[in-house]
Structures are given as structure tokens and as C-alpha cells.
Amino acid sequence: MSEFTLNQQPQPWREGLSVAALLAEQGRAADAVATALNGAFVPRGRRETTLIQPGDELTLIQPITGG
Amino acid sequence: MSWTLYGRTLKSRFLLGTAGYPSPDVLRQAVHASGAQVLTVGLKRTLAAAGDNGFVAAIRETLTASGGHLLPNTAGCRTAREAVTLAQMARELYDTTWIKLEVVGDEYTLQPDPWELVSAAEMLVKDGFDVFPYCTDDLVTCRRLLDAGCQVLMPWGAPIGSGQGLLNPFALRTLRERLPGVPLIVDAGIGAPSHAAQAMELGFDGVLLNSAVAQAGDPVCMAAAFGQAIAAGRLGYEAGVMAKQDMAVASTPVGGRPFLIS
């Protein structure tokens, strides 16, 4: 079975899965995270049209405290 | 006393980090006590929609009340490419073009990598960011960062979180003298209010710190102490510190000896 990684965790891949659809499946609000695919930023406006491919590395980032 | 960072006028010269506080309420109170108008924040990878125990909400509420500014960082990045991607994500999440650029080149000291830092700064400035580079006190690196389009520099006082104060006052004084007019902020290594006052007396424009307040026995009281030290140091610099002399110079004017007792 083909896979991709979500924050370094293997996930089953399926054809046509977009970044936006994945976030919805994960129950993540669109404005609660920022996304990057294979190390490149994916803006909110491009999540619908950005399809995840086998072997891709998807990164979700959320705000935290910092120095 | 006001100053300007990327077109935004600030009254306070204290920039405060938001990590490591005992609770969101202590953080909120510390920010209030500090008078800081710029708060640094971070980003992390997340698998689950887990909360952060209300810290980010506390920061946003406090900033809304004070009219301050968020300064997201790129902590944890080791390459320019990583830092640029994280900065772009920060801009979307925090809705600001301000970015504290951190690109670490050594795990032991967390010393910035000057080559990756300059490279990232060039890319980010071209992409419309207002870059606050966390850098060493090396004059030539600082000049390269200015060449890249940075309008502010944030040299370290000592390694992050070490609390050692200003390890190389000579280098910091040199930066101040060689880069007149450039907003300079000492970032990292400050442990005590006296360290912050020293930086301000050198002519630095601001101080950014986190651990010294968050790890204090009473973070709220320490935030207030730093706020006063930074303001006092700035006043002292503006007033003009007297020149040092090797030998004593009597401060009381006397004409000869008051008594001649033999």
C-alpha cells in the first residue's frame, strides 16, 4: 500500500487526496495550522488544489509560545 | 523615548519572550508588568489537534489589549531553506510580516550560522518580510545582514538561555559605534536586570529576553524589574555616562586643606 507521511508519521495514501481534504479528515480548522509539502510552504488558498502523492512529506505547524 | 521598528513606533524598548512560564495567567501578568509591546512566539509540528493549555490565547488577548506586536521566530531551523519555509508558515498563522530569523549552526552553543542566516535573510526580504535576524556580535556578518535588507539587528549577549549577561561588551560597543542609526537589540543571554541596563547604557536600542523572566522565582516581579532596568539604562545612555578615569578626582571642591593640625 502506498503511503505518505504526516509530520513524519506514515499515513495510507489514496488517489485524489488534497491537503484541504486531509485537514478536514483530521478535524483541523483551516486557520489553526500552516502546511508545507516536501519542505515547501502550501498557502491556505492552494490546499484544495494541492494533491498529496505517494512518498510525500506533509508538515502541519501550529502556534506555540516562543523566545 | 519612543523608537521605530519597521515603521512601527514603540514606547517600550523591552521585547519579551513567551515560553516557559508557569501558567498563562502568570505570562499575562508578566507581559503587563514588563510594559513590553513586542512578544515573541514560536511554531511547532503538530499531529493532533491538541491545545497548548491556553498560552497562545493569553498572548493574543494581552496583545489585543495593549496594541502590541507579535514577533514569530524560526527556532529549530538549521538551514536557510527550512527557515524560509517556516517564516512563510508563520506569516500565514500570525498574520504578520515580522519574523525573528533564527538559523542555528551549532547544537552546543545554539550559535547562529552566519552563511545560512544571510542567505535566508536575502530570500525573506525579497519575499516582503521584515526580518529581525538573531546573530552573533560579528561586525562583518552584521554588515552582510544589512546589505541583505535587514533594518534591525539582534546580536546575542551570550548563548540562548545561559543567563551569562554580556560576554563581549567590546564587540557590542564596536557594533554600536560602527553601525550608527541601525536599531540594535541585544537578544539572548541576559540573566539579570543589570545585564539589560548595561546593554542599554552601551547605546543599544532594545533588549529581547525570555528565560530571565520566565525562570525567575517571581516572573511578574522580574518582568517589572527588567522594564525599569531597560528604561533606566536608556535614560543613562541619553544623559551621557561620564568618562572613566584611572585615578581619584575629588568631587567636593576644597581650597587647600581645611585644617592644619600638626
Chai-1 contact restraints between the chains, C-beta under 6 A:
chainA,res_idxA,chainB,res_idxB,connection_type,confidence,min_distance_angstrom,max_distance_angstrom,comment,restraint_id
A,N7,B,R45,contact,1.0,0.0,6.0,A-B,restraint_1
A,N7,B,L47,contact,1.0,0.0,6.0,A-B,restraint_2
A,G27,B,A49,contact,1.0,0.0,6.0,A-B,restraint_3
A,R28,B,A49,contact,1.0,0.0,6.0,A-B,restraint_4
A,A34,B,M89,contact,1.0,0.0,6.0,A-B,restraint_5
A,A34,B,E92,contact,1.0,0.0,6.0,A-B,restraint_6
A,A34,B,L93,contact,1.0,0.0,6.0,A-B,restraint_7
A,A36,B,T85,contact,1.0,0.0,6.0,A-B,restraint_8
A,G39,B,T85,contact,1.0,0.0,6.0,A-B,restraint_9
A,F41,B,T85,contact,1.0,0.0,6.0,A-B,restraint_10
A,F41,B,Q88,contact,1.0,0.0,6.0,A-B,restraint_11
A,F41,B,M89,contact,1.0,0.0,6.0,A-B,restraint_12
A,L60,B,T46,contact,1.0,0.0,6.0,A-B,restraint_13
A,I61,B,L43,contact,1.0,0.0,6.0,A-B,restraint_14
A,I61,B,M89,contact,1.0,0.0,6.0,A-B,restraint_15
A,Q62,B,T46,contact,1.0,0.0,6.0,A-B,restraint_16
A,P63,B,V56,contact,1.0,0.0,6.0,A-B,restraint_17
A,P63,B,L93,contact,1.0,0.0,6.0,A-B,restraint_18
A,I64,B,G42,contact,1.0,0.0,6.0,A-B,restraint_19
A,I64,B,K44,contact,1.0,0.0,6.0,A-B,restraint_20
A,I64,B,D52,contact,1.0,0.0,6.0,A-B,restraint_21
A,T65,B,T18,contact,1.0,0.0,6.0,A-B,restraint_22
A,T65,B,A19,contact,1.0,0.0,6.0,A-B,restraint_23
A,T65,B,F55,contact,1.0,0.0,6.0,A-B,restraint_24
A,G66,B,A19,contact,1.0,0.0,6.0,A-B,restraint_25
A,G66,B,T40,contact,1.0,0.0,6.0,A-B,restraint_26
A,G66,B,V41,contact,1.0,0.0,6.0,A-B,restraint_27
A,G66,B,G42,contact,1.0,0.0,6.0,A-B,restraint_28
A,G66,B,N73,contact,1.0,0.0,6.0,A-B,restraint_29
A,G66,B,A75,contact,1.0,0.0,6.0,A-B,restraint_30
A,G67,B,G17,contact,1.0,0.0,6.0,A-B,restraint_31
A,G67,B,A19,contact,1.0,0.0,6.0,A-B,restraint_32
A,G67,B,T40,contact,1.0,0.0,6.0,A-B,restraint_33
A,G67,B,N210,contact,1.0,0.0,6.0,A-B,restraint_34
